[in-house]
Each structure stands twice: as structure tokens, then as C-alpha cells.
Amino acid sequence: METETLESDKAIGVSLVFGAFAVVGAGFMLAGASQIVMAWGFALAMAAATLSVVALQAFDA
């Protein structure tokens, strides 16, 4: 009897999506029109980077 394990690339895909959001947030942080836009860009970049790491570990199980 053969057992196979099916590995999914879902962790990498979700992590890349959140990584793209982090890059967009960093862009707003650097080139925002006002201080409040820059602050929201920083918040988006940090939250997306955190969720990117969490996605890698959550789907790694």
C-alpha cells in the first residue's frame, strides 16, 4: 500500500499576496502625499508583512 502526501503551494501563494501588499504599503510610506497617508502606508506594510509570515507558518502544518 502506497501512501502519498500532497503538498500544496497555498502557503507560498498567500505569502506572496501579502508580500505584494507590504510593498504597496511601503510605497505609500515613502511617497505619500501627507503624513497621514505615510502613516497608513507604514501600518499596511507592517500588517501585511506580519500576515505574510503567519500565512507561511499556518499553511506549513
All heavy atoms as TSV, in Angstrom:
chain	resi	resn	atom	element	x	y	z
A	1	MET	N	N	0.839	-1.184	0.000
A	1	MET	CA	C	0.000	0.000	0.000
A	1	MET	C	C	0.881	1.244	0.000
A	1	MET	O	O	1.770	1.388	0.826
A	1	MET	CB	C	-0.891	-0.018	1.237
A	1	MET	CG	C	-1.872	1.077	1.266
A	1	MET	SD	S	-3.084	0.702	2.542
A	1	MET	CE	C	-3.424	2.301	3.087
A	2	GLU	N	N	0.625	2.083	-0.932
A	2	GLU	CA	C	1.438	3.276	-1.088
A	2	GLU	C	C	0.713	4.478	-0.494
A	2	GLU	O	O	-0.470	4.675	-0.728
A	2	GLU	CB	C	1.689	3.515	-2.569
A	2	GLU	CG	C	2.630	4.645	-2.834
A	2	GLU	CD	C	2.920	4.771	-4.324
A	2	GLU	OE1	O	2.956	3.747	-5.018
A	2	GLU	OE2	O	3.080	5.917	-4.764
A	3	THR	N	N	1.432	5.253	0.270
A	3	THR	CA	C	0.845	6.472	0.822
A	3	THR	C	C	1.533	7.669	0.187
A	3	THR	O	O	2.747	7.693	0.026
A	3	THR	CB	C	1.013	6.545	2.348
A	3	THR	OG1	O	2.402	6.507	2.651
A	3	THR	CG2	C	0.294	5.389	3.023
A	4	GLU	N	N	0.751	8.601	-0.210
A	4	GLU	CA	C	1.282	9.813	-0.817
A	4	GLU	C	C	0.877	11.017	0.014
A	4	GLU	O	O	-0.198	11.043	0.586
A	4	GLU	CB	C	0.718	9.993	-2.229
A	4	GLU	CG	C	1.196	8.974	-3.214
A	4	GLU	CD	C	0.674	9.268	-4.605
A	4	GLU	OE1	O	0.373	10.442	-4.903
A	4	GLU	OE2	O	0.553	8.313	-5.376
A	5	THR	N	N	1.758	11.954	0.060
A	5	THR	CA	C	1.417	13.217	0.700
A	5	THR	C	C	1.328	14.281	-0.389
A	5	THR	O	O	2.199	14.376	-1.254
A	5	THR	CB	C	2.463	13.633	1.747
A	5	THR	OG1	O	3.728	13.724	1.109
A	5	THR	CG2	C	2.526	12.630	2.879
A	6	LEU	N	N	0.284	15.006	-0.347
A	6	LEU	CA	C	0.065	16.064	-1.329
A	6	LEU	C	C	0.429	17.390	-0.687
A	6	LEU	O	O	-0.203	17.821	0.273
A	6	LEU	CB	C	-1.395	16.083	-1.779
A	6	LEU	CG	C	-1.770	17.161	-2.777
A	6	LEU	CD1	C	-1.032	16.926	-4.085
A	6	LEU	CD2	C	-3.255	17.160	-3.013
A	7	GLU	N	N	1.480	17.998	-1.191
A	7	GLU	CA	C	1.878	19.287	-0.656
A	7	GLU	C	C	1.269	20.379	-1.520
A	7	GLU	O	O	1.250	20.293	-2.728
A	7	GLU	CB	C	3.395	19.412	-0.639
A	7	GLU	CG	C	4.028	18.502	0.389
A	7	GLU	CD	C	5.426	18.955	0.734
A	7	GLU	OE1	O	5.713	20.145	0.549
A	7	GLU	OE2	O	6.184	18.125	1.191
A	8	SER	N	N	0.793	21.383	-0.857
A	8	SER	CA	C	0.158	22.490	-1.551
A	8	SER	C	C	1.088	23.700	-1.545
A	8	SER	O	O	1.875	23.898	-0.624
A	8	SER	CB	C	-1.153	22.845	-0.849
A	8	SER	OG	O	-1.707	23.985	-1.430
A	9	ASP	N	N	0.973	24.490	-2.573
A	9	ASP	CA	C	1.735	25.730	-2.642
A	9	ASP	C	C	0.913	26.911	-2.154
A	9	ASP	O	O	1.241	28.061	-2.431
A	9	ASP	CB	C	2.188	25.988	-4.077
A	9	ASP	CG	C	3.243	25.003	-4.537
A	9	ASP	OD1	O	3.956	24.469	-3.684
A	9	ASP	OD2	O	3.344	24.781	-5.753
A	10	LYS	N	N	-0.136	26.603	-1.413
A	10	LYS	CA	C	-1.012	27.663	-0.922
A	10	LYS	C	C	-0.259	28.614	0.007
A	10	LYS	O	O	-0.465	29.817	-0.029
A	10	LYS	CB	C	-2.204	27.055	-0.184
A	10	LYS	CG	C	-3.256	28.065	0.186
A	10	LYS	CD	C	-4.383	27.435	0.979
A	10	LYS	CE	C	-5.167	26.492	0.111
A	10	LYS	NZ	N	-6.373	25.997	0.782
A	11	ALA	N	N	0.641	28.088	0.819
A	11	ALA	CA	C	1.395	28.938	1.749
A	11	ALA	C	C	2.232	29.955	0.997
A	11	ALA	O	O	2.276	31.131	1.364
A	11	ALA	CB	C	2.287	28.079	2.646
A	12	ILE	N	N	2.864	29.514	-0.070
A	12	ILE	CA	C	3.705	30.425	-0.842
A	12	ILE	C	C	2.847	31.472	-1.553
A	12	ILE	O	O	3.187	32.654	-1.589
A	12	ILE	CB	C	4.568	29.638	-1.839
A	12	ILE	CG1	C	5.552	28.755	-1.079
A	12	ILE	CG2	C	5.311	30.571	-2.776
A	12	ILE	CD1	C	6.315	27.786	-1.940
A	13	GLY	N	N	1.726	31.042	-2.115
A	13	GLY	CA	C	0.857	31.975	-2.827
A	13	GLY	C	C	0.275	33.050	-1.924
A	13	GLY	O	O	0.302	34.236	-2.252
A	14	VAL	N	N	-0.238	32.631	-0.776
A	14	VAL	CA	C	-0.824	33.597	0.160
A	14	VAL	C	C	0.260	34.523	0.695
A	14	VAL	O	O	0.059	35.739	0.837
A	14	VAL	CB	C	-1.564	32.866	1.301
A	14	VAL	CG1	C	-2.017	33.833	2.364
A	14	VAL	CG2	C	-2.735	32.084	0.750
A	15	SER	N	N	1.430	33.968	0.960
A	15	SER	CA	C	2.528	34.791	1.450
A	15	SER	C	C	2.967	35.823	0.408
A	15	SER	O	O	3.277	36.968	0.754
A	15	SER	CB	C	3.702	33.892	1.830
A	15	SER	OG	O	4.765	34.652	2.317
A	16	LEU	N	N	2.981	35.428	-0.862
A	16	LEU	CA	C	3.340	36.380	-1.916
A	16	LEU	C	C	2.307	37.488	-2.069
A	16	LEU	O	O	2.663	38.642	-2.339
A	16	LEU	CB	C	3.525	35.652	-3.243
A	16	LEU	CG	C	4.815	34.851	-3.394
A	16	LEU	CD1	C	4.805	34.072	-4.695
A	16	LEU	CD2	C	6.018	35.763	-3.326
A	17	VAL	N	N	1.039	37.164	-1.892
A	17	VAL	CA	C	-0.008	38.190	-1.967
A	17	VAL	C	C	0.177	39.216	-0.851
A	17	VAL	O	O	0.147	40.430	-1.086
A	17	VAL	CB	C	-1.410	37.558	-1.908
A	17	VAL	CG1	C	-2.485	38.607	-1.689
A	17	VAL	CG2	C	-1.686	36.776	-3.176
A	18	PHE	N	N	0.392	38.721	0.367
A	18	PHE	CA	C	0.617	39.653	1.472
A	18	PHE	C	C	1.935	40.403	1.302
A	18	PHE	O	O	2.057	41.557	1.711
A	18	PHE	CB	C	0.571	38.929	2.814
A	18	PHE	CG	C	-0.818	38.590	3.255
A	18	PHE	CD1	C	-1.157	37.285	3.578
A	18	PHE	CD2	C	-1.802	39.556	3.344
A	18	PHE	CE1	C	-2.435	36.955	3.990
A	18	PHE	CE2	C	-3.082	39.244	3.752
A	18	PHE	CZ	C	-3.391	37.940	4.072
A	19	GLY	N	N	2.929	39.767	0.689
A	19	GLY	CA	C	4.180	40.460	0.393
A	19	GLY	C	C	3.976	41.602	-0.586
A	19	GLY	O	O	4.589	42.661	-0.459
A	20	ALA	N	N	3.096	41.380	-1.566
A	20	ALA	CA	C	2.787	42.454	-2.517
A	20	ALA	C	C	2.085	43.614	-1.814
A	20	ALA	O	O	2.364	44.782	-2.101
A	20	ALA	CB	C	1.916	41.910	-3.649
A	21	PHE	N	N	1.179	43.291	-0.892
A	21	PHE	CA	C	0.531	44.352	-0.115
A	21	PHE	C	C	1.557	45.117	0.715
A	21	PHE	O	O	1.455	46.334	0.873
A	21	PHE	CB	C	-0.551	43.788	0.808
A	21	PHE	CG	C	-1.825	43.414	0.103
A	21	PHE	CD1	C	-2.544	42.296	0.511
A	21	PHE	CD2	C	-2.315	44.160	-0.949
A	21	PHE	CE1	C	-3.718	41.947	-0.124
A	21	PHE	CE2	C	-3.485	43.812	-1.591
A	21	PHE	CZ	C	-4.191	42.700	-1.176
A	22	ALA	N	N	2.543	44.414	1.240
A	22	ALA	CA	C	3.590	45.077	2.026
A	22	ALA	C	C	4.398	46.036	1.155
A	22	ALA	O	O	4.747	47.132	1.590
A	22	ALA	CB	C	4.501	44.043	2.668
A	23	VAL	N	N	4.670	45.642	-0.071
A	23	VAL	CA	C	5.416	46.517	-0.983
A	23	VAL	C	C	4.592	47.758	-1.332
A	23	VAL	O	O	5.117	48.872	-1.384
A	23	VAL	CB	C	5.838	45.741	-2.248
A	23	VAL	CG1	C	6.368	46.671	-3.320
A	23	VAL	CG2	C	6.871	44.691	-1.889
A	24	VAL	N	N	3.304	47.567	-1.557
A	24	VAL	CA	C	2.427	48.716	-1.839
A	24	VAL	C	C	2.386	49.659	-0.637
A	24	VAL	O	O	2.476	50.879	-0.778
A	24	VAL	CB	C	1.012	48.237	-2.221
A	24	VAL	CG1	C	0.029	49.402	-2.257
A	24	VAL	CG2	C	1.036	47.523	-3.555
A	25	GLY	N	N	2.280	49.088	0.558
A	25	GLY	CA	C	2.281	49.911	1.769
A	25	GLY	C	C	3.585	50.669	1.936
A	25	GLY	O	O	3.586	51.842	2.326
A	26	ALA	N	N	4.693	50.016	1.627
A	26	ALA	CA	C	5.991	50.695	1.714
A	26	ALA	C	C	6.084	51.822	0.691
A	26	ALA	O	O	6.687	52.862	0.957
A	26	ALA	CB	C	7.115	49.696	1.504
A	27	GLY	N	N	5.472	51.624	-0.476
A	27	GLY	CA	C	5.448	52.694	-1.474
A	27	GLY	C	C	4.680	53.901	-0.990
A	27	GLY	O	O	5.113	55.039	-1.167
A	28	PHE	N	N	3.523	53.647	-0.363
A	28	PHE	CA	C	2.768	54.758	0.213
A	28	PHE	C	C	3.541	55.415	1.350
A	28	PHE	O	O	3.464	56.630	1.539
A	28	PHE	CB	C	1.413	54.287	0.734
A	28	PHE	CG	C	0.361	54.157	-0.328
A	28	PHE	CD1	C	-0.225	52.931	-0.589
A	28	PHE	CD2	C	-0.042	55.257	-1.061
A	28	PHE	CE1	C	-1.194	52.808	-1.563
A	28	PHE	CE2	C	-1.010	55.150	-2.039
A	28	PHE	CZ	C	-1.588	53.910	-2.300
A	29	MET	N	N	4.285	54.608	2.096
A	29	MET	CA	C	5.053	55.153	3.206
A	29	MET	C	C	6.152	56.088	2.692
A	29	MET	O	O	6.444	57.107	3.315
A	29	MET	CB	C	5.674	54.007	4.006
A	29	MET	CG	C	6.432	54.430	5.226
A	29	MET	SD	S	7.075	53.031	6.148
A	29	MET	CE	C	8.252	52.353	5.031
A	30	LEU	N	N	6.733	55.764	1.560
A	30	LEU	CA	C	7.825	56.581	1.035
A	30	LEU	C	C	7.353	57.766	0.209
A	30	LEU	O	O	7.989	58.817	0.209
A	30	LEU	CB	C	8.753	55.708	0.186
A	30	LEU	CG	C	9.556	54.663	0.957
A	30	LEU	CD1	C	10.319	53.780	-0.008
A	30	LEU	CD2	C	10.491	55.321	1.941
A	31	ALA	N	N	6.248	57.599	-0.526
A	31	ALA	CA	C	5.841	58.639	-1.473
A	31	ALA	C	C	4.435	59.142	-1.197
A	31	ALA	O	O	3.743	59.575	-2.120
A	31	ALA	CB	C	5.937	58.099	-2.892
A	32	GLY	N	N	4.017	59.094	0.040
A	32	GLY	CA	C	2.678	59.564	0.372
A	32	GLY	C	C	2.559	61.069	0.262
A	32	GLY	O	O	3.529	61.811	0.419
A	33	ALA	N	N	1.349	61.521	-0.013
A	33	ALA	CA	C	1.110	62.944	-0.198
A	33	ALA	C	C	1.125	63.709	1.128
A	33	ALA	O	O	1.454	64.887	1.158
A	33	ALA	CB	C	-0.223	63.159	-0.902
A	34	SER	N	N	0.766	63.041	2.201
A	34	SER	CA	C	0.738	63.706	3.506
A	34	SER	C	C	1.247	62.750	4.571
A	34	SER	O	O	1.462	61.562	4.312
A	34	SER	CB	C	-0.687	64.162	3.839
A	34	SER	OG	O	-1.516	63.030	4.035
A	35	GLN	N	N	1.431	63.268	5.751
A	35	GLN	CA	C	1.917	62.447	6.854
A	35	GLN	C	C	0.933	61.343	7.215
A	35	GLN	O	O	1.346	60.245	7.569
A	35	GLN	CB	C	2.183	63.313	8.085
A	35	GLN	CG	C	3.422	64.167	7.962
A	35	GLN	CD	C	4.684	63.353	8.083
A	35	GLN	OE1	O	5.073	62.659	7.152
A	35	GLN	NE2	N	5.308	63.433	9.233
A	36	ILE	N	N	-0.349	61.609	7.105
A	36	ILE	CA	C	-1.344	60.598	7.467
A	36	ILE	C	C	-1.338	59.455	6.452
A	36	ILE	O	O	-1.493	58.287	6.812
A	36	ILE	CB	C	-2.750	61.217	7.644
A	36	ILE	CG1	C	-3.672	60.260	8.396
A	36	ILE	CG2	C	-3.369	61.590	6.339
A	36	ILE	CD1	C	-3.386	60.179	9.845
A	37	VAL	N	N	-1.116	59.770	5.162
A	37	VAL	CA	C	-1.021	58.722	4.139
A	37	VAL	C	C	0.233	57.883	4.377
A	37	VAL	O	O	0.208	56.655	4.243
A	37	VAL	CB	C	-1.025	59.345	2.729
A	37	VAL	CG1	C	-0.748	58.300	1.668
A	37	VAL	CG2	C	-2.341	60.040	2.456
A	38	MET	N	N	1.317	58.538	4.737
A	38	MET	CA	C	2.548	57.810	5.038
A	38	MET	C	C	2.371	56.900	6.253
A	38	MET	O	O	2.870	55.770	6.277
A	38	MET	CB	C	3.691	58.782	5.277
A	38	MET	CG	C	4.131	59.517	4.051
A	38	MET	SD	S	5.464	60.646	4.486
A	38	MET	CE	C	5.799	61.395	2.920
A	39	ALA	N	N	1.658	57.381	7.255
A	39	ALA	CA	C	1.415	56.570	8.446
A	39	ALA	C	C	0.560	55.349	8.121
A	39	ALA	O	O	0.837	54.237	8.592
A	39	ALA	CB	C	0.743	57.420	9.524
A	40	TRP	N	N	-0.481	55.536	7.310
A	40	TRP	CA	C	-1.316	54.394	6.909
A	40	TRP	C	C	-0.532	53.433	6.024
A	40	TRP	O	O	-0.742	52.216	6.069
A	40	TRP	CB	C	-2.593	54.862	6.229
A	40	TRP	CG	C	-3.637	55.277	7.208
A	40	TRP	CD1	C	-4.067	56.543	7.441
A	40	TRP	CD2	C	-4.368	54.439	8.094
A	40	TRP	NE1	N	-5.019	56.542	8.420
A	40	TRP	CE2	C	-5.225	55.263	8.841
A	40	TRP	CE3	C	-4.377	53.076	8.346
A	40	TRP	CZ2	C	-6.083	54.762	9.811
A	40	TRP	CZ3	C	-5.230	52.569	9.319
A	40	TRP	CH2	C	-6.068	53.414	10.035
A	41	GLY	N	N	0.371	53.949	5.212
A	41	GLY	CA	C	1.235	53.089	4.406
A	41	GLY	C	C	2.131	52.230	5.268
A	41	GLY	O	O	2.325	51.037	5.014
A	42	PHE	N	N	2.685	52.829	6.326
A	42	PHE	CA	C	3.503	52.071	7.269
A	42	PHE	C	C	2.672	51.004	7.964
A	42	PHE	O	O	3.121	49.860	8.113
A	42	PHE	CB	C	4.133	53.009	8.301
A	42	PHE	CG	C	4.931	52.298	9.344
A	42	PHE	CD1	C	6.169	51.772	9.035
A	42	PHE	CD2	C	4.455	52.160	10.638
A	42	PHE	CE1	C	6.922	51.113	9.998
A	42	PHE	CE2	C	5.185	51.504	11.603
A	42	PHE	CZ	C	6.432	50.984	11.281
A	43	ALA	N	N	1.471	51.353	8.370
A	43	ALA	CA	C	0.594	50.378	9.035
A	43	ALA	C	C	0.248	49.227	8.097
A	43	ALA	O	O	0.264	48.057	8.504
A	43	ALA	CB	C	-0.674	51.075	9.519
A	44	LEU	N	N	-0.040	49.540	6.831
A	44	LEU	CA	C	-0.339	48.495	5.856
A	44	LEU	C	C	0.871	47.602	5.628
A	44	LEU	O	O	0.751	46.372	5.580
A	44	LEU	CB	C	-0.789	49.118	4.529
A	44	LEU	CG	C	-1.022	48.148	3.373
A	44	LEU	CD1	C	-2.169	47.199	3.688
A	44	LEU	CD2	C	-1.294	48.906	2.094
A	45	ALA	N	N	2.045	48.198	5.500
A	45	ALA	CA	C	3.258	47.416	5.264
A	45	ALA	C	C	3.551	46.481	6.435
A	45	ALA	O	O	3.878	45.306	6.239
A	45	ALA	CB	C	4.448	48.347	5.015
A	46	MET	N	N	3.418	46.973	7.651
A	46	MET	CA	C	3.707	46.140	8.819
A	46	MET	C	C	2.683	45.022	8.997
A	46	MET	O	O	3.043	43.883	9.299
A	46	MET	CB	C	3.781	47.003	10.089
A	46	MET	CG	C	4.958	47.951	10.102
A	46	MET	SD	S	6.550	47.131	9.887
A	46	MET	CE	C	6.632	46.158	11.360
A	47	ALA	N	N	1.404	45.346	8.809
A	47	ALA	CA	C	0.362	44.325	8.957
A	47	ALA	C	C	0.494	43.258	7.876
A	47	ALA	O	O	0.374	42.053	8.157
A	47	ALA	CB	C	-1.014	44.986	8.899
A	48	ALA	N	N	0.762	43.658	6.646
A	48	ALA	CA	C	0.890	42.690	5.559
A	48	ALA	C	C	2.129	41.822	5.736
A	48	ALA	O	O	2.096	40.621	5.452
A	48	ALA	CB	C	0.928	43.417	4.222
A	49	ALA	N	N	3.217	42.401	6.198
A	49	ALA	CA	C	4.427	41.611	6.434
A	49	ALA	C	C	4.192	40.580	7.541
A	49	ALA	O	O	4.624	39.434	7.435
A	49	ALA	CB	C	5.587	42.527	6.800
A	50	THR	N	N	3.492	40.987	8.579
A	50	THR	CA	C	3.173	40.056	9.660
A	50	THR	C	C	2.286	38.929	9.161
A	50	THR	O	O	2.521	37.748	9.448
A	50	THR	CB	C	2.482	40.804	10.817
A	50	THR	OG1	O	3.349	41.844	11.273
A	50	THR	CG2	C	2.148	39.868	11.949
A	51	LEU	N	N	1.265	39.263	8.393
A	51	LEU	CA	C	0.361	38.244	7.861
A	51	LEU	C	C	1.067	37.337	6.852
A	51	LEU	O	O	0.702	36.157	6.733
A	51	LEU	CB	C	-0.860	38.901	7.228
A	51	LEU	CG	C	-1.830	39.533	8.220
A	51	LEU	CD1	C	-2.924	40.292	7.465
A	51	LEU	CD2	C	-2.432	38.485	9.121
A	52	SER	N	N	2.058	37.842	6.176
A	52	SER	CA	C	2.834	37.015	5.256
A	52	SER	C	C	3.578	35.919	6.006
A	52	SER	O	O	3.578	34.747	5.593
A	52	SER	CB	C	3.813	37.886	4.480
A	52	SER	OG	O	4.609	37.123	3.632
A	53	VAL	N	N	4.195	36.261	7.106
A	53	VAL	CA	C	4.910	35.268	7.921
A	53	VAL	C	C	3.929	34.292	8.560
A	53	VAL	O	O	4.166	33.090	8.591
A	53	VAL	CB	C	5.764	35.975	8.993
A	53	VAL	CG1	C	6.364	34.979	9.956
A	53	VAL	CG2	C	6.854	36.789	8.326
A	54	VAL	N	N	2.811	34.801	9.034
A	54	VAL	CA	C	1.789	33.942	9.651
A	54	VAL	C	C	1.230	32.954	8.629
A	54	VAL	O	O	1.008	31.778	8.936
A	54	VAL	CB	C	0.665	34.789	10.286
A	54	VAL	CG1	C	-0.512	33.939	10.668
A	54	VAL	CG2	C	1.205	35.533	11.490
A	55	ALA	N	N	1.027	33.401	7.403
A	55	ALA	CA	C	0.495	32.517	6.360
A	55	ALA	C	C	1.463	31.383	6.061
A	55	ALA	O	O	1.050	30.239	5.882
A	55	ALA	CB	C	0.201	33.309	5.092
A	56	LEU	N	N	2.750	31.687	6.019
A	56	LEU	CA	C	3.728	30.635	5.784
A	56	LEU	C	C	3.690	29.577	6.876
A	56	LEU	O	O	3.774	28.389	6.615
A	56	LEU	CB	C	5.142	31.231	5.695
A	56	LEU	CG	C	5.563	31.765	4.349
A	56	LEU	CD1	C	6.938	32.410	4.448
A	56	LEU	CD2	C	5.585	30.665	3.320
A	57	GLN	N	N	3.557	30.017	8.113
A	57	GLN	CA	C	3.570	29.067	9.212
A	57	GLN	C	C	2.228	28.374	9.392
A	57	GLN	O	O	2.176	27.225	9.815
A	57	GLN	CB	C	3.991	29.773	10.492
A	57	GLN	CG	C	5.429	30.240	10.413
A	57	GLN	CD	C	5.917	30.866	11.691
A	57	GLN	OE1	O	5.210	30.909	12.686
A	57	GLN	NE2	N	7.132	31.344	11.673
A	58	ALA	N	N	1.145	29.026	9.070
A	58	ALA	CA	C	-0.187	28.430	9.248
A	58	ALA	C	C	-0.435	27.320	8.239
A	58	ALA	O	O	-1.020	26.290	8.577
A	58	ALA	CB	C	-1.267	29.501	9.138
A	59	PHE	N	N	-0.011	27.514	7.003
A	59	PHE	CA	C	-0.260	26.515	5.981
A	59	PHE	C	C	0.872	25.493	5.904
A	59	PHE	O	O	0.829	24.588	5.072
A	59	PHE	CB	C	-0.436	27.172	4.614
A	59	PHE	CG	C	-1.734	27.918	4.481
A	59	PHE	CD1	C	-1.755	29.299	4.369
A	59	PHE	CD2	C	-2.936	27.233	4.479
A	59	PHE	CE1	C	-2.935	29.978	4.239
A	59	PHE	CE2	C	-4.136	27.911	4.358
A	59	PHE	CZ	C	-4.133	29.280	4.233
A	60	ASP	N	N	1.878	25.616	6.730
A	60	ASP	CA	C	3.010	24.688	6.721
A	60	ASP	C	C	2.678	23.383	7.450
A	60	ASP	O	O	3.385	22.405	7.302
A	60	ASP	CB	C	4.233	25.347	7.342
A	60	ASP	CG	C	5.500	24.545	7.078
A	60	ASP	OD1	O	5.580	23.951	5.992
A	60	ASP	OD2	O	6.361	24.514	7.949
A	61	ALA	N	N	1.617	23.394	8.215
A	61	ALA	CA	C	1.262	22.207	9.013
A	61	ALA	C	C	0.965	21.064	8.120
A	61	ALA	O	O	1.495	20.112	7.912
A	61	ALA	CB	C	0.022	22.490	9.842
